Amino acid sequence: MTHELKLLFNTLKNWQQLGKKAVFVSVVDLDGSSYRRPGVRMLIREDGEYAGAVSGGCVESEIERQAQSVFRSNIPKVITYDGRYRIGCEGVIHVLIEPVELSDELLNAFNNQLESRRPFQMDSFFYTEVGEYDDVGSVLHINGADYPLNPNFKRNETAGQKCFSQTFEPLFQLFIFGAEHDAVQLSQAAKLLGWEVTVVASPEESKSCDYFPGAAALITPSFDAIDTSVIDEQTAVVLMTHSFNKDVQYLMALKDINPAYIGLLGSVNRRERVISMLLEQVPDLPLEFIEQINGPAGINIGAENASEISISILAEILSVVRKQKPVALREKVGTIHE
């Protein structure tokens, strides 16, 4: 969710520089089930251009139509969309549409929070009844300060008002150790998920960051100079150097980290050999660290080439982060989204 909000804010900043008005759209409540859950957001510009989405594409045209009154009156509104009769979903979504203007103060606080990798919160105040209200809107809470998205928002604490509260975690990171062709594919695929990708290569590597289109950075530190402080619980690590010795040396450098995921490319036998070599170098290595290593990295989808393997690895990372056991949705009991 954090990367989606970042994209929306960057887009809105560009629109504001062009002098274009926009509304901020939030799904704030749900009765039943829907394509996406409360917390998804999008922008609609006064000329009809979109950024982001709150459904698979079936709801947006109705929201754009409803947004026209907000552009005219500058008053936020709450609408509902009943997917049971229109798109075959099994629920009713409640949508908040509000005028939006990002101040420099808000943008600076937001960007500083992203850079410092600290969470923040957004509260969206609304009513479940459809209508126009001048006391509904969304507010960012960053470091004890409140930043309303609509400069005219004034909350009216009434008994009938509801609040959808959402915590945004730091942007998810992927550190890829290795600079071969399969690292290119993994980097590109991870970028599509909105992850911040860093490729870590050996000092003698001649490639530049341009070789990895999805990567934000390519770094080439020596094994004993790797800065592990940037690897936190919102980080996945994948080792794909195609070298036993390099994998072992990188794991030695990473032995004190506790990321969301550690993956090791290669077969089960290769994993056992790497761990055996690692224990020879670090005999007192904590068992917890060894148990973090997912090897072979990925889930079994029959992947064969580099692109397919990258999907397999990313799927496993998501399943570990979301604490889900991969299973065909047709076999899943209960709702799709939990």
Protein Blocks (a to p, Z undefined) as FASTA:
>chain_A
ZZmmmmmmmmmmmmmmnopacdddddfbdehjdfbdchiacdddfkopaedjfbeolmmm
mmmmmmmmmmmnopacdddddfklmnopabdcddddddddddfklmmmmmmmmmnopacd
ddddddfbgcddfkbccdddeehiacdfblkbccdddfkbccdddddddddddddedjbf
klmmmmmmmmmnopacdddddfklmbdfklmmmbcbdcdddfklccfklpcfkbccddde
hpaklmmmmmmmmmmgccfbdcdeddfklmmmmmmmmmmmmmmlcfklmmmpccdeddde
hiablmlmmmmmmmmmmmmmnopacddfklpgcjfbZZ
